[in-house]
């Protein structure tokens, strides 16, 4: 795999097919006092307190600099574009990742100039190469030497820029279809591991991006530690209801192990979490295998109720009633004051034909939250409801 290394103020570019064109920035306009204040606040969100996008250069060693590493990538098989990032910084997902389906993806970090995101995507949309985009973004920026940015377009071409005043270790590693960059890292080993992991990982683009982050963290990652992580993947009309392109848009804003938590969320998103896998196996008729999946999940995470509810349903279907009751009781016991626990238990018991037990759980749910009476009224309107065979008993409960 052909790979280029970029450190300090070098730009690393892979397979740029167009000659660079001079790009003239728009003339500067004086900012209003309100706009200046907003810019100051925005800058402070990604650097030391009081950072500004204009005016005097920031200090050589800010009092509380964020340390960040990210990967920007393109999947030629699906056309997906995405960014994943981890930082010792609260809510990094609101700052670093930018992407547009069919256009490209950008990570802007290290005293991030967030205008690099939308402006860079606009330039990519015009047909500029990643190299040209970076040149256009950094040329008019008086503080470019504090910036770091990675760009990948919808052809898989990549480029990166690391300003000479980014806090070391700072640099990037780029290859066909990806660029990994970071600042205030323990060493270059972080981006090397990210590049290697991305090339070797299998699965969806989101999974490969998070695997790359994890490899970077295992290789040392941030010199200051961990706090937040995010992944953004875009695909044409793959967002909710087909109304946008945000195929995967997940953030962990404040967590002791943000990459691990992000990986868990990605598994849920792409249908590879234990509950999704178990239900798929159940639908295929593999009940014992489906049960094994959720039982293992319960063992790994004793405080997670969902696998126990799923196990109870499967055990009832397998006619192992005593075991099913045990799992159901264990699930409810995780948070017995939570009304929905009792309602879920009631549904499962009703489906198993244990109407008396189901009614007791319904009563407990209604005591904890009387609004469940409205839910039950709606349930009785559906012939397919688990409570349909309990109509008379439920209606008696609903009498005020």
C-alpha angles and dihedrals in degrees: 000000000000109000134177126203121216123191134169110347099344119118114222114206131180121205101337104185100188128067114246115264124206109256118200115206118226114264113272119251127205110258121232116243091254093049091048090053092049091050090051091052092047091052092047088058091067104034143013119334112278096021114158133199090220134035129039120011115264120254120278092242112028117209095242111013118181115236114213142174126186144168127216117196151168127215109211093195096059102017089236118153124196154158131215124188142177126191146165085242134096115257099356090170091071091060117029112042124074127163142158124195113251091009115064149271133257137192116199116187147141102072082350118222097210092196086073088075103059094028092050093049090050091054092048089051088056090057100259117150120242089254092053091046092054092047091052093047098047101037097077095035110104089196098046093123088069093051134091124192139170125197133188123177132207090266092059095251114144140196137172139192129200116185118229092241097053109122112260141283085050129148147094145249118211136186141159107314098001148058125193120195140168146168135207088024128156090243147323087277088084097065092037090056091046093054092047094047093048091053093048101039122102131206134051122345091255091055092048092049092052091045087055091051091050091051090050091052092048089053091057104283119186117014089219100044139248137308116141141016138180143182128202123186123175130201129167110277092341095125125098110314090353090279096121142015100247099120094166121012111162132156136186103194103181123010140134091233105022098168093053091048091047090052089053091052092048091053089055092046094052094041098252098115116113094256093052092045092048093050091048091052090046091052089052090052097252096129098159092050091046089052092050091055095054094040089056090048090053091052092050094048113026092179095058112097101188097077090051092053089049091048091052091053091050094046091052088052089050089052092243093133100165092051089046092054090049093053091046093051090048091052094050092045091062088075111359093172091060109100095208092059090064093044091053090048090051092053092050093047091048091051088052090053094248094132099164092053091044092053091053091054091047090053091050091051091051093048090053092044120011089196087080088077087070089049091051092050089056090046091056090055090066118076089205094057117121087233096054092101090051097055098127094046092046093047089052089055091050095057107111 
